[in-house]
Structures are given as C-alpha cells and as structure tokens.
Amino acid sequence: MHIRDLPYSDPGDPDVRSGPRFLLWLGRNQIRGQLKSLFWGLLHQCSIAGYPLTVGLAVQAVVDRSGGRLALACGLTALLGVLTAVGDAMLHRAAVTNWITAAARIQQLLSRKTAELGSLLTRRVAAGEVVAVSTSDVEKIGWFVEALSRFLAAATVLVVISVALVLYLPSMGVLVAVAMPFLALSVLPLLPRATRRADVQREKGGRATELASDTVAGLRVLRGIGGEELFLDRYRRASQEVREAAVHSARMWSLISAVQVLLPGLLLLALVVHGASLARDGRIEVGQLVTVYSAATLTLFPLRHFEEIAMAYSFSRPSAQRAVRVLSLSRNTRPATVDTVPSGDLYDPVTGLLAPRGAFTAVVCGDPDEAGRLAERLGGHARPEAPDADAPEPPSVLLGGVPLDELEPGAARTAVLVQDKDPVLLSGTLRELLDVPSSGQVAASAALSAAQCDDVLAALAQASPEPDREPLDTRITERGRSLSGGQRQRLALARSLLTDPDTLVLDEPTSAVDSHTEARVAAGVKALRADRTTVVFSSSPLLLDLADRVALVHGGTVVAVGTHRELLRTEERYRAVVTRETDDETAARREAHQEIEERA
C-alpha cells in the first residue's frame, strides 16, 4: 500500500476481541509493508554491523604494514557506507509509510463507526475518550506498527553478531553471546510498573481533556453566571495531576533507559579487561580485539530498539483497547433486505404513534428523555436496550409498512431524517454548513427564511472582517460557539429543511428562541414542509396550535390524539404538560369546576 493510494477503498473488518488482537490484525493487513521495512532494516543494521570487521582489518593491516589490505579495508568501509545510507533512507521511508497507512486505516474505521452510530456514539462513550482515540491513540498505535519491523531487524542483527563473534573469536564471542539475551530482556521486570504509571498518566490526561472540552463548550454560560474561575481552578488542578503523573511515569522510563546504558557498559568493560589480557599473552591479535570491541559497541544501537518496542507496546496496548471499545459498538440492527426508499405513514408499533403521510404531527411527552429516545427510534437510529438479554427485541418502526430495520442505512437516512435537540455545527463557512445532500427542491434561501435566520445572516455579515463578503462565506467557529444558542438552533433547522427528506423528525427545534421568533419559525416550517411528513417533539403551545395532529405520549404509549385545542379541553395530562400546570393548580381547578357544577 502506497500513501498516494489512500484512503482505502475498504479498510476491512477489524478484530475487536481485544487490543492485542487488533494490533495483530493491523500487522497482518500490511504484511507487505512490514516485510519491506524488515528488509531495509536488515540491510541498514547489517551494514553497520560490518564496520567492526573492516575496522579490524584496517588496524591489523597497519600493524602488519600491508598497504593492499588497508586499501581493501577502506574500499569495504566505503561500500558499507553506501549500503548504510541507502538502507537508512529506505527504512525510514518504509517505516513512515507503515505508520501513516496504519493510522489512516484506523481513522477510516473510526469514521465509518461514527457515521454508523451517529449521536449514539457519544452516549455510549465519553466525548473526551472519542477525541483521545481519534488523535493521540491513533498516533501511538501507528508508532507500534512502525517500530515492529525495525525491532525484528534489530533482533535478527543481534543474533547474527553474536553467532559471528562466536565463530570469529570463540574466546571473546562466547561472552558476548551469553550476555546478549540478558541485556535484551533486562528491562522486562520494570515494564509492568512503567505501563501502570503510563496508564495512570493517560487516564488523568483524558479527564483533563474532557474537562477542558466541557469548559470551552459552556464558556458562554459560565461567563453569564460567573463560574468560569471555578472551572478554571478545576482544570488547573487536573492539569497539575497530569503533570505529576507524567513526571512519575518519566522516572520509570528514565530508569529503564539507565539500565539499557549501564549493563552494556559493564559488558564493554568486561570485554576490554578480558581482551587486553588475551592480547598481552599473545593469544589474540590487536585487530581481533578491536573487531570484537567494535562489534560489541555497535550492539548498543539494536539494543535500543528493545527499549523502544517495549515503550511502543506499553503505550499502544491501552490505546488499541480504547479503539476496540469504540469499534466494537453496534446498533444491533437486522441485515438489510430492502434497497428502495419507501414512502407512506410513519408508525411506531411500540408506542402506537402514527404520523400520517404529508401531515404536520406534533408529539407531546412529559419526559424529555423519553421524547429523545422516541425521536431516535422513529429514525431507526437506536434500539431500546432490553433489561433482560433473553427478552424479545421490540418491533421496528414502519414507514409505509416497511420496517426501517430492513432498509440499507443510506436508504433509511434518506427516508427519515432526525434532528436532535442539540445539533452540532462544524467549523467552516455557512455555505459549507449548508452543503449537504438534499433533494434539490428547497433552495438555501428558502430554508434560511423558514428558519428565521435573517438576523443570523446580519450578525455574520457584521462580524466579518471584510464588509463586502457575503454572509454565506463568513466562517463559523467550531460548534458555532461564536453564535447564541438560538442562532445555532435555527441554522441547524435550516440545514435540516434544506435536506428536504420525505419524513423529518425534529426534537425541540425552537427551545432556545423567544416566543415571537418561535411563532414565525413554526409557521415557516409548516409552509415549507407542505405535503411532506413532519414530526415535531415539543410542548410549545405556539407550535402545537399549528399542527395538523397532536399526540400525547405518557408512560411510553400514545394516550390521546387530536388537535391542540381539543386536547386542552378534554385531556388533563396534556393540559398539565403544555401549560406547566402543577399538581396543586390541577387540584384547585378541579375543585373550582366541581363548585361550578354543584351551583349549576
């Protein structure tokens, strides 16, 4: 796989049984890249390992005053220099390619899962964890994938050097061969503690990131109530905990690095003492001593890869586990059997809610959470999780008699669009915000007008640094934080209206606007959505009065259906929700009615 071929046409189906299995799956899917990196790594490190031999030949040639052997040694050294340069350049190229392609594969998997789950993702996984997985965790996993082939090349070179020294000079080579496994595995006892400390650091870092994200998201509200200093103090304490955990973790990794320097140093010292004794007795030549010492010195370079792979794995393992936790989420939907987009009445057999085709239906729920769950269910976005695993799954919502669970995801999203009560505005221009798949039947100006966004356009034009710039080309900050809550809500509504789906489900689309604007928005939506099925979850009398049909949901079931005025007269539970009537007020009103009836 080449970088220029990214993105993948199909990133594959990952093994999400555990973090290590996910890492193994990544490695198997780029085996060619790993083999390339291994080949260039062997060329690079074997070329470096050949220097002691040429240096020994040169020294011995000088001792023996042999110009021919000195020239040969110089020529071999030059050749090894060329091979080292080529191997190093190509190894870096192959390793970085492995890193980037692995990270790209994970990013595509996460993007696909995000598109599949939608808003359900952040309800099952904390927002800070999702951010950590898609940024720092992807880099750590890519680091391990990139370091793996270099580690294998280093381990192979250590074996080659040890065997070659035993064959070249057994009296000193045996000492190196015996010491190498001990040096390579010396850091293993320290790894569990280092890993635990690194896990604590990442956990505290994730909490600090989530706290910072929540603080920035609610900064406008915090300033309004004077609570920004409180949250800033909380973040300062969280950041200090991260710093302390990072220092605590760094101490252990510095100890591991010290061990990796100390033990090879002791080996070199032993080789010098033992080799000098053998050379003094005439049992070995000076060139041989230089060769063995140089070879042992060069083993320090591949030994560092053992420390690197240990660090990479200890950091990537929890990162892979977090990625697996996100990638293993699913909607538990049935396999799609219908490709076409159906049309007709929208009916929920669980609650009994019916939204006739082409009508403006309002739904009143006393519990806002119940309204949110029902809105998602109408769009086929989430199944209610049964408390008993053996309990039968509830039936799917029907559109024109066709279960939404049997539709392809793309067809289901085309048929029914759900806008929740907290829609997200991505950073970019307003024109980019409105660049969404649509039927083409609704113009952007009409959608903005129906959502009463004229004041939003005026505010964007006023805030633009270029007075002649079109309001649609003005940039909106991340999540629309430069706008008020009502402005964000109306822009999101305009985006949904522009999409123009056959069935549109809106959850509290006017909760953040004043009553005058709410009345105009309700009238604009009804006029623009004429002959289109529209379901609105709201308890606003201004909006309910414009609905063709109002349904009251109580206890998970539709208990009353009619117009707004009819339900106000005949249904006490409806009147209590819509007028915000308390139990005492209800009791007082009942007593007043009874008195009137008795007098009559």
C-alpha positions in Angstrom: 0.0 0.0 0.0 1.4 3.4 -1.0 0.5 6.7 0.6 -0.7 8.1 -2.7 -3.4 5.3 -2.8 -5.0 6.4 0.5 -7.8 6.4 1.5 -8.5 2.6 1.5 -11.5 1.6 -0.7 -12.3 -0.8 2.2 -10.5 -0.6 5.5 -11.7 -4.1 6.4 -13.4 -5.6 9.3 -11.2 -5.3 12.4 -10.7 -7.9 15.1 -12.2 -6.2 18.1 -11.9 -9.0 20.6 -9.0 -7.3 22.4 -6.4 -4.7 22.0 -3.5 -7.1 21.2 -5.7 -8.9 18.6 -6.5 -5.6 17.0 -2.8 -4.8 16.7 -2.2 -8.2 15.2 -4.9 -7.6 12.7 -3.3 -4.3 11.7 0.0 -6.0 11.2 -1.5 -8.8 9.1 -3.2 -6.2 6.8 0.1 -4.5 6.0 2.3 -7.6 5.8 4.0 -6.4 2.6 4.9 -3.1 4.1 6.3 -4.8 7.2 8.4 -7.1 5.0 9.8 -4.1 3.1 10.6 -2.4 6.3 12.2 -5.5 7.6 14.4 -6.0 4.5 15.7 -2.4 4.6 16.2 -2.6 8.3 18.3 -5.7 7.9 20.3 -4.0 5.1 20.9 -1.0 7.3 21.8 -2.7 10.5 23.8 -5.5 8.9 25.8 -2.8 7.1 26.5 -1.1 10.4 27.4 -4.5 11.9 30.0 -4.9 9.2 32.1 -1.9 10.3 33.9 -3.6 13.1 35.2 -6.2 10.6 36.6 -3.6 8.3 38.0 -1.5 11.1 39.7 -4.6 12.5 41.1 -5.4 9.1 42.4 -1.8 8.7 44.1 -1.8 12.1 45.7 -5.2 11.6 46.9 -4.0 8.1 48.6 -1.0 9.7 50.2 -3.3 12.3 51.4 -5.6 9.6 52.3 -2.7 7.3 50.2 -4.1 4.4 49.1 -1.4 2.0 47.0 -3.8 -0.1 44.9 -5.0 2.9 44.5 -1.4 4.1 43.2 -0.4 0.7 40.8 -3.3 0.7 39.6 -2.4 4.2 39.0 1.2 3.0 37.0 0.0 0.0 34.8 -2.3 2.1 34.2 0.6 4.5 33.1 2.9 1.7 30.8 0.2 0.3 29.3 -0.3 3.8 28.8 3.4 4.0 26.8 3.4 0.8 24.7 0.4 1.9 24.1 2.0 5.3 22.9 5.3 3.7 20.6 3.5 1.3 19.2 1.2 3.9 18.6 4.0 6.4 16.8 6.2 3.8 14.6 3.3 2.6 14.0 2.0 6.1 12.7 5.4 7.2 10.5 5.6 4.1 9.0 2.2 4.6 8.6 2.7 8.4 6.8 6.0 8.0 4.6 4.5 5.3 3.6 1.8 7.7 2.8 4.4 10.3 0.7 6.6 8.1 -1.2 3.7 6.4 -2.0 2.1 9.8 -3.2 5.4 11.2 -5.2 6.1 8.0 -6.8 2.6 8.3 -7.8 3.3 12.0 -9.1 6.8 11.1 -11.3 5.3 8.4 -12.6 2.6 10.7 -13.4 5.3 13.3 -15.1 7.5 10.7 -17.2 4.6 9.5 -18.2 3.7 13.0 -19.0 7.3 13.8 -21.3 7.6 10.7 -22.9 4.3 11.7 -23.7 5.2 15.3 -24.2 9.0 14.9 -25.2 10.7 18.2 -25.4 7.3 19.8 -21.6 7.2 19.9 -21.1 10.0 22.5 -23.9 8.5 24.6 -22.1 5.2 25.0 -18.5 6.6 25.1 -17.4 9.9 26.7 -16.6 12.7 24.3 -13.1 13.1 25.7 -12.4 9.4 25.0 -13.6 9.7 21.4 -11.2 12.6 20.9 -8.3 10.7 22.5 -8.9 7.7 20.3 -9.1 9.7 17.1 -5.9 11.7 17.8 -3.3 10.6 20.3 -4.3 6.9 20.4 -4.1 6.6 16.6 -0.5 8.0 16.7 0.5 5.6 19.5 -0.9 2.6 17.6 0.9 3.8 14.4 4.1 4.1 16.4 4.0 0.4 17.5 3.2 -0.7 13.9 6.1 1.3 12.6 8.6 0.2 15.3 7.7 -3.5 15.0 9.7 -4.2 11.8 12.7 -2.2 13.0 12.7 -4.2 16.2 12.6 -7.5 14.2 15.6 -6.3 12.2 17.5 -5.3 15.3 16.8 -8.7 17.0 18.0 -10.5 13.9 21.2 -8.4 13.7 21.9 -9.2 17.4 21.7 -12.9 16.7 23.9 -12.5 13.6 26.5 -10.5 15.5 26.5 -13.0 18.4 26.9 -16.0 16.2 29.5 -14.3 14.0 31.6 -13.3 17.1 31.5 -16.9 18.4 32.7 -18.2 15.1 35.3 -15.4 14.6 36.8 -15.4 18.1 35.3 -18.0 20.5 37.4 -16.9 23.5 35.6 -13.5 23.5 32.5 -14.2 21.3 31.0 -16.6 23.9 31.0 -13.8 26.5 29.0 -11.6 24.1 26.6 -14.4 23.1 25.8 -15.2 26.7 25.3 -11.6 27.7 23.1 -10.6 24.8 19.8 -12.3 25.9 20.3 -11.0 29.4 20.8 -7.4 28.1 17.9 -7.6 25.7 15.5 -8.9 28.4 16.8 -6.9 31.4 14.0 -4.3 31.1 11.2 -6.8 31.3 10.8 -6.7 35.1 10.4 -3.0 35.0 7.8 -2.8 32.2 4.7 -3.7 34.3 5.3 -0.8 36.7 6.2 1.6 33.9 3.0 0.5 32.0 0.8 1.1 35.0 2.2 4.6 35.5 1.7 5.4 31.9 -1.9 4.2 32.1 -2.5 6.5 35.1 -1.0 9.4 33.1 -3.2 8.7 30.1 -6.3 8.4 32.3 -5.7 11.7 34.0 -4.9 13.3 30.7 -8.2 12.1 29.2 -10.1 13.5 32.1 -8.3 16.8 31.8 -9.1 16.9 28.1 -12.7 16.2 28.7 -12.9 18.9 31.4 -11.3 21.4 29.0 -13.7 20.5 26.2 -16.7 20.9 28.5 -15.4 24.2 29.9 -14.9 25.7 26.4 -18.3 24.4 25.2 -20.0 26.1 28.1 -17.9 29.2 28.4 -20.7 31.5 27.3 -23.0 30.1 30.1 -20.1 30.1 32.6 -19.4 33.8 32.0 -23.1 34.6 32.4 -23.2 33.1 35.9 -19.7 34.0 36.9 -18.5 30.4 37.1 -15.5 30.5 34.8 -13.0 30.8 37.6 -14.4 27.7 39.3 -13.9 25.6 36.2 -10.5 27.1 35.5 -9.4 26.1 39.0 -10.7 22.6 38.4 -8.7 22.5 35.1 -5.6 23.8 36.9 -5.8 21.0 39.5 -6.5 18.4 36.7 -3.5 19.6 34.7 -1.2 19.5 37.8 -2.3 15.9 38.4 -1.4 15.1 34.7 2.0 16.8 35.2 2.7 14.8 38.4 1.6 11.6 36.7 3.8 12.4 33.7 6.9 13.0 36.0 6.1 9.8 37.9 5.9 7.9 34.6 9.1 9.5 33.2 11.1 8.4 36.2 10.4 4.8 35.5 11.2 5.2 31.8 14.4 7.0 32.7 15.3 4.1 34.9 14.8 1.7 32.0 17.0 3.9 29.8 19.7 3.9 32.5 19.6 0.1 32.7 19.9 -0.1 28.9 23.1 2.1 29.2 24.6 0.6 32.4 24.5 -3.1 31.6 26.0 -2.8 28.0 28.7 -0.6 29.6 29.6 -3.3 32.1 29.8 -5.8 29.2 32.2 -3.5 27.3 34.3 -3.1 30.4 34.5 -6.8 30.8 35.4 -7.3 27.2 38.2 -4.7 27.4 39.7 -6.3 30.5 39.4 -9.8 29.2 40.6 -8.9 25.6 43.5 -6.9 26.9 44.6 -9.8 29.0 44.4 -12.2 26.0 46.2 -9.7 23.7 49.0 -9.2 26.3 49.5 -13.0 26.4 49.6 -13.1 22.6 46.5 -15.3 22.3 44.7 -12.8 20.1 45.8 -10.1 17.7 45.2 -6.4 18.2 42.9 -6.3 15.2 40.8 -9.1 16.6 40.4 -7.2 19.9 39.4 -4.0 18.0 36.9 -6.0 15.9 35.2 -7.7 18.9 35.1 -4.5 20.9 33.7 -2.5 18.0 31.0 -5.2 17.3 30.0 -5.2 21.0 29.8 -1.4 20.9 27.6 -1.4 17.9 25.1 -3.8 19.6 24.1 -0.8 21.7 22.2 0.5 18.7 20.0 -2.5 18.1 19.5 -2.9 21.8 17.8 0.5 21.9 15.1 -1.0 19.7 14.2 -3.4 22.5 13.5 -0.4 24.8 11.6 1.4 22.0 9.4 -1.6 21.2 8.7 -2.1 24.9 7.6 1.6 25.2 5.6 1.4 22.0 3.7 -1.6 23.0 3.0 -0.4 26.6 1.6 2.8 25.1 -0.2 1.3 22.2 -1.9 -1.6 24.1 -4.3 0.6 26.1 -4.7 2.9 23.0 -5.7 -0.2 21.0 -8.1 -1.3 23.8 -9.8 2.1 23.7 -10.0 2.0 19.9 -11.5 -1.5 20.2 -14.1 -0.3 22.7 -15.3 2.2 20.2 -15.1 0.0 17.1 -17.0 -2.9 18.8 -20.1 -0.7 19.3 -23.0 -1.6 17.1 -26.7 -0.9 16.7 -27.8 -4.5 16.7 -29.9 -4.0 13.6 -31.1 -6.7 11.3 -29.4 -7.4 8.0 -30.8 -5.0 5.3 -33.2 -6.7 2.9 -34.8 -3.6 1.2 -32.8 -1.3 -1.1 -35.5 1.1 -2.2 -36.7 4.1 -0.2 -40.3 3.6 0.9 -42.9 6.3 1.5 -46.1 6.4 3.5 -47.3 6.8 7.1 -44.7 6.6 9.8 -45.9 4.2 12.6 -44.3 3.0 15.8 -45.9 -0.2 17.0 -44.3 0.1 20.4 -45.9 3.4 21.4 -48.8 3.4 18.9 -47.6 6.8 17.4 -48.9 7.4 13.9 -47.6 10.2 11.7 -49.8 10.4 8.5 -48.0 11.0 5.3 -47.9 14.7 4.3 -49.2 15.9 7.7 -47.6 18.1 10.4 -47.7 15.9 13.5 -46.7 17.2 16.9 -45.8 14.9 19.8 -46.0 15.9 23.5 -44.0 13.9 26.1 -43.9 14.8 29.7 -40.4 13.3 30.0 -37.8 15.0 27.7 -35.6 11.9 27.8 -38.5 9.8 26.6 -39.0 12.2 23.8 -35.4 12.0 22.7 -35.5 8.2 22.7 -38.7 8.1 20.7 -37.3 10.6 18.2 -34.2 8.4 17.6 -36.4 5.3 17.4 -38.5 7.0 14.7 -35.4 7.5 12.6 -34.2 3.9 13.2 -31.1 5.2 15.0 -31.3 3.3 18.2 -33.0 0.2 19.6 -34.2 0.4 23.2 -31.9 -2.0 25.1 -34.0 -4.6 26.9 -33.1 -5.1 30.5 -33.3 -8.8 30.0 -30.9 -10.2 27.4 -33.4 -13.0 26.6 -36.3 -10.7 26.1 -37.5 -10.4 22.5 -36.5 -7.3 20.5 -39.2 -4.7 20.1 -40.6 -4.4 16.6 -39.2 -1.8 14.3 -40.8 1.5 13.3 -42.7 1.1 10.0 -42.5 3.6 7.1 -45.2 2.8 4.5 -45.5 -0.7 6.1 -41.8 -1.4 5.6 -39.6 -1.9 8.8 -36.8 0.6 9.0 -34.5 -2.1 10.3 -34.8 -3.8 6.9 -33.5 -0.8 5.0 -30.0 -0.1 4.0 -28.5 2.6 6.2 -28.3 5.0 3.4 -31.9 4.4 2.4 -33.1 4.8 6.0 -31.3 8.1 6.4 -32.8 9.3 3.1 -36.3 8.3 4.1 -36.3 9.7 7.7 -34.0 12.5 9.0 -33.9 13.1 12.7 -32.6 16.4 14.2 -32.0 16.0 17.9 -32.3 18.8 20.4 -28.5 19.5 20.5 -27.4 19.6 16.8 -23.7 20.1 16.0 -22.4 22.9 13.7 -19.0 22.1 12.3 -16.4 24.8 11.8 -16.3 26.4 8.3 -18.3 28.9 6.3 -22.1 29.0 6.4 -22.1 27.9 2.7 -20.1 24.8 3.7 -22.5 24.2 6.5 -25.4 24.1 4.1 -23.6 22.0 1.6 -25.4 18.8 2.5 -27.1 16.0 0.4 -30.6 17.2 -0.5 -33.5 16.6 -2.8 -32.7 19.9 -4.7 -36.3 21.0 -4.3 -35.6 23.5 -1.5 -33.3 26.5 -2.0 -30.9 27.6 0.7 -32.5 31.0 0.9 -36.0 29.4 1.4 -34.6 27.2 4.2 -32.9 30.1 5.9 -36.0 32.2 5.6 -38.3 29.5 7.0 -36.0 29.0 10.0 -36.0 32.8 10.5 -32.2 33.2 10.1 -32.2 36.8 8.7 -30.8 38.2 11.9 -28.2 35.4 11.9 -27.0 36.4 8.4 -26.9 40.1 9.5 -24.8 39.2 12.6 -22.4 37.2 10.4 -22.1 40.0 7.9 -21.4 42.5 10.7 -18.8 40.2 12.3 -17.0 39.6 9.0 -13.6 41.4 8.7 -14.4 42.1 5.1 -17.6 44.2 4.8 -18.2 43.2 1.2 -18.1 39.5 1.9 -21.3 37.5 1.5 -22.8 36.3 4.8 -22.7 32.7 3.5 -18.9 33.0 3.1 -18.4 34.1 6.8 -16.7 31.5 8.9 -18.4 29.9 11.8 -16.2 28.7 14.7 -16.2 25.2 16.0 -19.6 24.0 17.2 -20.9 27.5 16.4 -19.6 29.0 19.7 -19.5 32.5 18.2 -23.3 32.3 17.9 -26.0 32.3 20.5 -27.9 29.2 21.3 -31.0 30.3 19.4 -28.9 31.2 16.4 -27.2 27.8 16.3 -30.6 26.1 16.7 -32.1 28.0 13.7 -29.1 27.4 11.5 -29.3 23.6 12.3 -33.0 23.7 11.5 -32.3 25.5 8.2 -29.8 22.7 7.3 -32.4 20.0 8.0 -35.1 21.9 6.0 -32.6 22.2 3.1 -32.1 18.4 3.1 -35.8 18.1 2.4 -36.3 14.4 3.4 -39.7 12.7 2.9 -40.0 12.4 6.7 -38.4 15.0 9.0 -38.3 14.4 12.8 -37.5 17.5 14.9 -36.8 17.3 18.7 -37.5 20.6 20.4 -36.4 22.8 17.4 -37.4 26.1 19.0 -36.5 25.6 22.6 -33.8 28.3 22.5 -35.7 31.1 20.8 -38.2 33.7 22.1 -42.0 33.3 21.6 -42.2 35.8 18.7 -39.5 34.0 16.8 -40.9 30.6 17.7 -44.3 31.5 16.2 -42.6 32.6 12.9 -40.4 29.6 12.8 -43.4 27.2 13.3 -45.3 28.9 10.5 -42.3 28.9 8.2 -41.6 25.2 8.8 -45.2 24.2 8.2 -45.4 26.2 5.0 -42.1 24.9 3.6 -42.9 21.3 4.6 -46.4 21.3 3.0 -47.2 17.8 1.6 -44.2 16.4 3.5 -44.3 14.3 6.6 -43.1 16.3 9.6 -43.0 15.1 13.2 -42.1 17.7 15.9 -41.5 16.9 19.6 -42.5 20.0 21.5 -44.6 21.3 24.3 -44.9 24.8 23.0 -48.5 26.0 22.5 -47.4 28.2 19.6 -46.1 25.3 17.7 -48.8 22.8 18.8 -51.5 25.1 17.6 -50.2 24.9 14.0 -50.0 21.1 14.0 -52.5 19.1 11.9 -52.4 16.4 14.5 -51.1 16.2 18.1 -50.3 13.0 20.0 -49.8 12.8 23.8 -47.3 10.1 24.9 -47.5 9.1 28.5 -45.7 6.1 30.1 -44.3 5.0 26.7 -47.7 4.9 25.0 -49.9 7.3 23.0 -52.8 8.0 25.3 -54.6 10.8 23.3 -54.7 12.1 19.8 -56.4 15.3 18.5 -55.8 18.9 17.8 -54.2 21.2 20.3 -57.4 23.0 21.3 -59.3 19.7 21.6 -56.7 18.1 23.9 -56.6 21.3 26.0 -60.3 20.9 26.7 -60.5 17.1 27.1 -57.2 15.8 28.4 -55.9 16.9 31.8 -52.5 15.2 31.4 -52.0 17.1 28.1 -53.0 20.4 29.7 -50.6 19.8 32.6 -47.6 19.3 30.3 -48.4 22.1 27.9 -49.5 24.8 30.4 -46.8 23.7 33.0 -49.7 23.2 35.5 -48.6 21.9 38.9 -50.5 19.3 40.9 -51.8 21.9 43.3 -53.1 24.0 40.5 -54.8 21.0 38.9 -56.4 20.1 42.2 -57.6 23.7 42.7 -59.0 23.8 39.2 -60.9 20.6 39.7 -62.4 21.9 42.9 -63.5 25.1 41.1 -65.1 23.0 38.4 -66.9 20.9 41.0 -68.2 24.0 42.7 -69.5 25.4 39.5 -71.2 22.2 38.6 -72.8 22.0 42.1 -74.1 25.6 41.8 -75.5 24.8 38.4 
